[in-house]
Amino acid sequence: MDFKYILTILLPISSSFYYMMYNHHSYYEAYRKGDKWLEFEEDALLFELQNNLTIDEIAYKHRRTKGAINSRRNQIALMMYENYSTIDEIINTTKLSKKNFDLILKHKKVQMNMKNGSWNKPITQDKKVMTEEKKKLIQNMKDELFMMENGYWLKVTDQLEDLDYQYELKKFEQLNNNIGKFNYVSKSKYPKIITKELNDPPEFPNNLNSNHQAGHNILTIVDKIDNNHINYMFMNYQQPKHSGEQYIKGAYNEQLKIKIKSLKSIIKMFEMN
């Protein structure tokens, strides 16, 4: 390795003077063009940038082209970005302008699109499905936000559902000899939770009972098709309570399910981006 090259790297203070000694030459040999960058050379590059040396001076010191110096600086900036350095830290370290760094990021994203085969291609069916799934995930979060801000209606009784639950449980116990966990899947057309405000109770076309009073927190439904009786109670967003009342426990359990869905949605959205 050239002694003069090592000298200029290791003596950064005198580098400008060293450059001035040779700047009357319109050409210098960039004999390290294409060579692997060494760790101490990168450290020297950042030190020189911090000391406001020009790209011409740095290129001369390193015996590389000006394009190589700019390219390495851009790569260092991208590595810092991928390692979660802040934009200000990157700009202060590399002396890039905010505008130039934004252009570097934009160019990197274009390269990634081309590498992944998504450049200038029509949206595939999978992409459309993902978009619909994203809408569903966002709706999960909106439902929880509504419940927290406005409350919700919780189904506390459903006579036909209760009978079906008992039937399915007995069948499970007989077929499985009480081995395993019983998971009941509701067949009711009445949802467990309805996200509506107290003064805007849910309405059902088959409801024979029209006696609900505005502002009342109990809604009774009598289904004209199967004579099923369903009761909804308006609930505020619940926190865990030591209560023996079953509907309080049910309210908290249902809220917990929504909370879990919401958190999963947030995680999935981050993974999809």
C-alpha contacts under 8 A as a table, 3 or more apart, distances in Angstrom:
res1	aa1	res2	aa2	distance
1	M	5	Y	7.54
1	M	6	I	7.62
2	D	5	Y	5.26
2	D	6	I	6.59
3	F	6	I	5.19
3	F	7	L	6.11
4	K	7	L	4.96
4	K	8	T	6.21
5	Y	8	T	5.35
5	Y	9	I	6.38
5	Y	61	K	6.65
5	Y	62	H	6.59
5	Y	63	R	7.14
6	I	9	I	5.22
6	I	10	L	6.11
7	L	10	L	5.25
7	L	11	L	5.96
8	T	11	L	5.24
8	T	12	P	6.43
8	T	14	S	7.74
8	T	15	S	5.91
8	T	18	Y	7.44
8	T	61	K	5.71
8	T	62	H	7.79
9	I	12	P	6.09
9	I	15	S	7.94
9	I	41	E	7.24
9	I	44	A	6.47
9	I	61	K	6.59
9	I	62	H	7.05
10	L	44	A	7.94
11	L	14	S	5.81
11	L	15	S	6.40
12	P	15	S	4.94
12	P	16	S	7.98
12	P	44	A	7.75
12	P	48	E	7.01
13	I	16	S	7.31
14	S	17	F	5.31
14	S	18	Y	6.05
15	S	18	Y	4.84
15	S	19	Y	6.01
15	S	57	E	7.78
15	S	61	K	7.15
16	S	19	Y	4.99
16	S	20	M	6.15
16	S	53	L	7.52
16	S	57	E	6.86
17	F	20	M	5.01
17	F	21	M	6.32
18	Y	21	M	5.25
18	Y	22	Y	7.00
19	Y	22	Y	5.44
19	Y	23	N	5.87
19	Y	57	E	6.23
19	Y	60	Y	7.02
19	Y	61	K	7.35
20	M	23	N	5.00
20	M	24	H	7.67
21	M	24	H	7.52
22	Y	25	H	5.85
23	N	26	S	7.05
25	H	28	Y	6.85
28	Y	60	Y	7.45
28	Y	63	R	7.90
29	E	63	R	6.74
30	A	33	K	5.63
30	A	60	Y	7.69
30	A	63	R	4.41
30	A	64	R	4.61
30	A	65	T	6.06
31	Y	63	R	5.97
31	Y	64	R	6.81
32	R	35	D	5.29
32	R	62	H	7.42
32	R	63	R	5.56
32	R	64	R	5.47
33	K	63	R	7.32
33	K	64	R	5.14
33	K	65	T	6.67
33	K	68	A	7.56
37	W	41	E	6.46
37	W	42	E	6.86
38	L	41	E	5.12
38	L	42	E	6.44
39	E	42	E	5.23
39	E	43	D	6.35
40	F	43	D	4.98
40	F	44	A	6.12
41	E	44	A	4.97
41	E	45	L	6.16
41	E	62	H	7.92
42	E	45	L	4.93
42	E	46	L	6.37
43	D	46	L	5.29
43	D	47	F	6.17
44	A	47	F	4.94
44	A	48	E	6.05
45	L	48	E	5.16
45	L	49	L	6.25
45	L	58	I	7.16
46	L	49	L	5.04
46	L	50	Q	6.14
46	L	93	T	6.80
46	L	94	T	6.49
47	F	50	Q	5.06
47	F	51	N	6.32
48	E	51	N	5.00
48	E	52	N	6.37
48	E	53	L	5.56
48	E	58	I	7.00
49	L	52	N	5.04
49	L	53	L	5.73
49	L	54	T	7.64
49	L	93	T	7.78
49	L	94	T	6.56
49	L	95	K	6.54
50	Q	53	L	7.74
50	Q	93	T	6.94
50	Q	94	T	7.63
50	Q	95	K	7.30
53	L	57	E	6.17
53	L	58	I	6.51
54	T	57	E	5.21
54	T	58	I	6.27
55	I	58	I	5.04
55	I	59	A	5.92
55	I	66	K	6.23
55	I	69	I	7.04
55	I	70	N	7.63
56	D	59	A	5.17
56	D	60	Y	6.17
56	D	66	K	6.36
57	E	60	Y	5.16
57	E	61	K	6.20
58	I	61	K	5.08
58	I	62	H	6.21
58	I	69	I	7.41
59	A	62	H	5.26
59	A	63	R	5.82
59	A	64	R	5.08
59	A	65	T	5.58
59	A	66	K	5.34
59	A	68	A	7.94
59	A	69	I	6.20
60	Y	63	R	5.04
60	Y	64	R	6.61
60	Y	65	T	7.78
61	K	64	R	7.86
64	R	68	A	6.27
64	R	69	I	7.00
65	T	68	A	5.17
65	T	69	I	6.54
66	K	69	I	5.14
66	K	70	N	6.31
67	G	70	N	5.21
67	G	71	S	5.99
68	A	71	S	5.01
68	A	72	R	6.09
69	I	72	R	5.26
69	I	73	R	6.23
70	N	73	R	5.11
70	N	74	N	6.21
71	S	74	N	5.12
71	S	75	Q	6.24
72	R	75	Q	5.00
72	R	76	I	6.19
73	R	76	I	5.15
73	R	77	A	6.29
73	R	94	T	6.42
74	N	77	A	5.06
74	N	78	L	6.30
74	N	101	F	7.91
74	N	104	I	7.09
75	Q	78	L	5.10
75	Q	79	M	6.17
76	I	79	M	5.09
76	I	80	M	6.19
76	I	94	T	7.75
77	A	80	M	5.15
77	A	81	Y	6.22
77	A	90	I	5.89
77	A	94	T	6.67
77	A	101	F	7.82
78	L	81	Y	4.94
78	L	82	E	6.16
78	L	104	I	7.99
78	L	105	L	7.58
79	M	82	E	5.11
79	M	83	N	6.19
80	M	83	N	5.03
80	M	84	Y	6.50
80	M	85	S	5.34
80	M	90	I	6.58
81	Y	84	Y	5.19
81	Y	85	S	5.24
81	Y	86	T	7.02
81	Y	87	I	7.48
81	Y	90	I	7.29
82	E	85	S	7.43
85	S	89	E	6.22
85	S	90	I	6.61
86	T	89	E	5.17
86	T	90	I	6.35
87	I	90	I	5.14
87	I	91	I	6.18
88	D	91	I	5.16
88	D	92	N	6.03
89	E	92	N	5.19
89	E	93	T	6.06
90	I	93	T	5.22
90	I	94	T	5.99
90	I	95	K	7.78
90	I	96	L	7.81
91	I	94	T	5.40
91	I	95	K	5.10
91	I	96	L	5.18
91	I	97	S	6.41
91	I	98	K	6.89
91	I	101	F	7.85
92	N	95	K	5.38
92	N	96	L	7.65
96	L	100	N	6.31
96	L	101	F	6.30
97	S	100	N	5.22
97	S	101	F	6.21
98	K	101	F	5.16
98	K	102	D	6.17
99	K	102	D	5.20
99	K	103	L	6.39
100	N	103	L	5.05
100	N	104	I	6.28
101	F	104	I	4.97
101	F	105	L	6.32
102	D	105	L	5.15
102	D	106	K	6.17
103	L	106	K	5.01
103	L	107	H	6.09
104	I	107	H	5.15
104	I	108	K	6.19
105	L	108	K	5.02
105	L	109	K	6.30
106	K	109	K	5.21
106	K	110	V	6.37
107	H	110	V	5.14
107	H	111	Q	6.29
108	K	111	Q	5.10
108	K	112	M	6.27
109	K	112	M	5.01
109	K	113	N	6.23
110	V	113	N	5.14
110	V	114	M	6.32
110	V	119	W	7.95
111	Q	114	M	5.17
111	Q	115	K	6.08
112	M	115	K	4.97
112	M	116	N	6.03
113	N	116	N	5.19
113	N	117	G	6.26
113	N	118	S	5.21
113	N	119	W	5.40
114	M	117	G	5.19
114	M	118	S	5.98
114	M	119	W	4.86
115	K	118	S	7.70
116	N	119	W	7.78
117	G	121	K	7.93
118	S	121	K	5.71
123	I	127	K	6.00
123	I	128	K	7.04
124	T	127	K	5.19
124	T	128	K	6.55
125	Q	128	K	5.03
125	Q	129	V	6.22
126	D	129	V	5.06
126	D	130	M	6.15
127	K	130	M	5.05
127	K	131	T	6.27
128	K	131	T	5.07
128	K	132	E	6.45
129	V	132	E	5.18
129	V	133	E	6.19
130	M	133	E	4.95
130	M	134	K	6.09
131	T	134	K	5.04
131	T	135	K	6.46
132	E	135	K	5.15
132	E	136	K	6.46
133	E	136	K	5.05
133	E	137	L	6.28
134	K	137	L	5.04
134	K	138	I	6.23
134	K	269	M	6.89
135	K	138	I	5.15
135	K	139	Q	6.19
136	K	139	Q	5.02
136	K	140	N	6.38
137	L	140	N	5.17
137	L	141	M	6.78
137	L	262	S	7.43
137	L	265	S	4.90
137	L	266	I	7.55
137	L	269	M	7.49
138	I	141	M	5.29
138	I	142	K	6.36
138	I	265	S	7.05
139	Q	142	K	4.90
139	Q	143	D	6.10
140	N	143	D	5.23
140	N	144	E	6.58
140	N	258	I	7.41
140	N	261	K	6.62
140	N	262	S	5.47
140	N	265	S	7.07
141	M	144	E	5.28
141	M	145	L	6.26
141	M	261	K	7.97
141	M	262	S	4.95
141	M	265	S	7.27
141	M	266	I	7.99
142	K	145	L	5.01
142	K	146	F	6.13
143	D	146	F	5.15
143	D	147	M	6.27
143	D	195	T	6.86
143	D	258	I	7.99
144	E	147	M	5.07
144	E	148	M	6.21
144	E	258	I	6.41
144	E	259	K	6.78
144	E	262	S	7.08
145	L	148	M	5.16
145	L	149	E	6.19
146	F	149	E	5.18
146	F	150	N	5.62
146	F	151	G	6.97
146	F	195	T	6.86
147	M	150	N	5.42
147	M	151	G	4.51
147	M	152	Y	5.61
147	M	195	T	6.40
147	M	236	N	7.50
147	M	237	Y	6.12
148	M	151	G	6.00
148	M	236	N	7.48
148	M	237	Y	5.29
149	E	237	Y	7.91
150	N	196	K	7.55
150	N	197	E	5.75
150	N	198	L	7.95
150	N	236	N	7.28
151	G	195	T	7.27
151	G	196	K	7.30
151	G	197	E	6.26
151	G	198	L	7.49
151	G	234	F	7.14
151	G	235	M	5.59
151	G	236	N	4.34
151	G	237	Y	5.61
152	Y	193	I	6.91
152	Y	194	I	5.91
152	Y	195	T	4.75
152	Y	196	K	5.45
152	Y	197	E	6.19
152	Y	198	L	7.44
152	Y	234	F	5.70
152	Y	235	M	5.46
152	Y	236	N	6.60
152	Y	237	Y	7.69
153	W	193	I	5.72
153	W	194	I	5.11
153	W	195	T	6.40
153	W	196	K	6.70
153	W	197	E	7.90
153	W	198	L	7.94
153	W	201	P	7.72
153	W	232	Y	5.95
153	W	233	M	5.47
153	W	234	F	4.35
153	W	235	M	5.97
154	L	192	K	5.96
154	L	193	I	4.84
154	L	194	I	6.67
154	L	232	Y	5.31
154	L	233	M	5.28
154	L	234	F	6.17
154	L	235	M	6.69
154	L	251	A	6.89
155	K	158	D	7.35
155	K	191	P	7.29
155	K	192	K	5.07
155	K	193	I	6.33
155	K	230	I	7.33
155	K	231	N	5.90
155	K	232	Y	4.30
155	K	233	M	6.41
156	V	230	I	7.75
156	V	231	N	5.77
156	V	232	Y	5.67
156	V	233	M	6.66
156	V	247	Y	6.19
157	T	162	D	7.69
157	T	229	H	7.72
157	T	230	I	5.41
157	T	231	N	5.15
157	T	232	Y	7.23
158	D	161	E	5.29
158	D	162	D	6.03
158	D	228	N	7.25
158	D	229	H	6.04
158	D	230	I	4.49
158	D	231	N	6.71
159	Q	162	D	5.13
159	Q	163	L	6.34
159	Q	228	N	6.12
159	Q	229	H	5.74
159	Q	230	I	6.61
160	L	163	L	5.10
160	L	164	D	6.13
160	L	188	S	7.86
160	L	228	N	6.11
160	L	229	H	7.80
161	E	164	D	5.00
161	E	165	Y	6.00
161	E	186	S	6.98
161	E	187	K	7.18
161	E	188	S	6.10
162	D	165	Y	5.08
162	D	166	Q	6.38
163	L	166	Q	5.25
163	L	167	Y	6.27
164	D	167	Y	4.99
164	D	168	E	6.10
165	Y	168	E	5.24
165	Y	169	L	6.06
165	Y	184	Y	6.84
165	Y	186	S	7.85
166	Q	169	L	5.11
166	Q	170	K	6.19
167	Y	170	K	5.28
167	Y	171	K	6.24
168	E	171	K	5.05
168	E	172	F	6.09
168	E	184	Y	7.44
169	L	172	F	5.08
169	L	173	E	6.19
169	L	182	F	7.08
169	L	184	Y	7.84
170	K	173	E	5.14
170	K	174	Q	6.25
171	K	174	Q	5.26
171	K	175	L	6.11
172	F	175	L	5.23
172	F	176	N	5.79
172	F	177	N	7.78
172	F	178	N	7.34
172	F	182	F	7.03
173	E	176	N	5.36
173	E	177	N	5.22
173	E	178	N	4.69
173	E	179	I	7.65
174	Q	177	N	5.42
174	Q	178	N	7.24
176	N	179	I	5.41
176	N	180	G	7.41
188	S	191	P	7.19
191	P	194	I	6.70
193	I	254	E	7.82
194	I	202	P	7.23
196	K	200	D	6.06
196	K	201	P	6.20
196	K	202	P	6.79
197	E	200	D	5.06
197	E	201	P	6.48
198	L	201	P	5.97
198	L	215	G	5.97
198	L	216	H	7.56
198	L	217	N	6.78
198	L	234	F	6.44
199	N	214	A	5.97
199	N	215	G	5.22
201	P	219	L	7.70
203	E	207	N	7.90
204	F	207	N	5.53
206	N	222	V	7.83
206	N	223	D	5.44
206	N	224	K	5.57
206	N	225	I	7.02
207	N	210	S	7.29
207	N	221	I	5.53
207	N	222	V	5.33
207	N	223	D	5.03
207	N	224	K	6.20
208	L	221	I	6.99
208	L	222	V	5.28
208	L	223	D	6.12
208	L	224	K	5.66
209	N	212	H	7.66
209	N	220	T	6.96
209	N	221	I	5.77
209	N	222	V	5.67
212	H	216	H	7.23
212	H	218	I	7.89
212	H	219	L	6.24
212	H	220	T	7.39
213	Q	216	H	5.59
216	H	219	L	7.60
217	N	233	M	5.60
217	N	234	F	4.91
217	N	235	M	7.98
218	I	231	N	7.04
218	I	232	Y	5.86
218	I	233	M	4.72
218	I	234	F	6.53
219	L	231	N	5.67
219	L	232	Y	4.98
219	L	233	M	6.30
220	T	229	H	7.27
220	T	230	I	5.88
220	T	231	N	4.60
220	T	232	Y	6.46
221	I	228	N	7.91
221	I	229	H	5.73
221	I	230	I	5.01
221	I	231	N	6.20
222	V	227	N	5.89
222	V	228	N	5.72
222	V	229	H	4.79
222	V	230	I	6.55
223	D	226	D	5.87
223	D	227	N	4.80
223	D	228	N	5.10
223	D	229	H	6.55
224	K	227	N	5.35
224	K	228	N	7.74
225	I	228	N	7.94
235	M	238	Q	7.63
235	M	251	A	7.76
237	Y	255	Q	7.68
238	Q	251	A	7.05
238	Q	252	Y	5.88
238	Q	255	Q	7.52
239	Q	252	Y	6.85
240	P	252	Y	6.52
241	K	248	I	7.91
241	K	249	K	7.94
243	S	246	Q	7.91
243	S	248	I	6.87
243	S	249	K	7.25
244	G	248	I	7.95
244	G	249	K	7.86
245	E	248	I	5.64
245	E	249	K	6.81
246	Q	249	K	5.21
246	Q	250	G	6.10
247	Y	250	G	4.81
247	Y	251	A	6.00
248	I	251	A	5.06
248	I	252	Y	6.38
249	K	252	Y	5.26
249	K	253	N	6.16
250	G	253	N	5.08
250	G	254	E	6.16
251	A	254	E	5.30
251	A	255	Q	6.23
252	Y	255	Q	5.06
252	Y	256	L	6.11
253	N	256	L	5.05
253	N	257	K	6.42
254	E	257	K	5.12
254	E	258	I	6.50
255	Q	258	I	5.11
255	Q	259	K	6.15
256	L	259	K	4.95
256	L	260	I	6.15
257	K	260	I	5.16
257	K	261	K	6.27
258	I	261	K	5.06
258	I	262	S	6.10
259	K	262	S	5.02
259	K	263	L	6.23
260	I	263	L	5.20
260	I	264	K	6.14
261	K	264	K	5.09
261	K	265	S	6.07
262	S	265	S	4.98
262	S	266	I	6.38
263	L	266	I	5.14
263	L	267	I	6.32
264	K	267	I	5.10
264	K	268	K	6.00
265	S	268	K	5.05
265	S	269	M	6.03
266	I	269	M	5.17
266	I	270	F	6.39
267	I	270	F	5.28
267	I	271	E	6.34
268	K	271	E	4.96
268	K	272	M	6.10
269	M	272	M	5.07
269	M	273	N	6.38
270	F	273	N	5.39
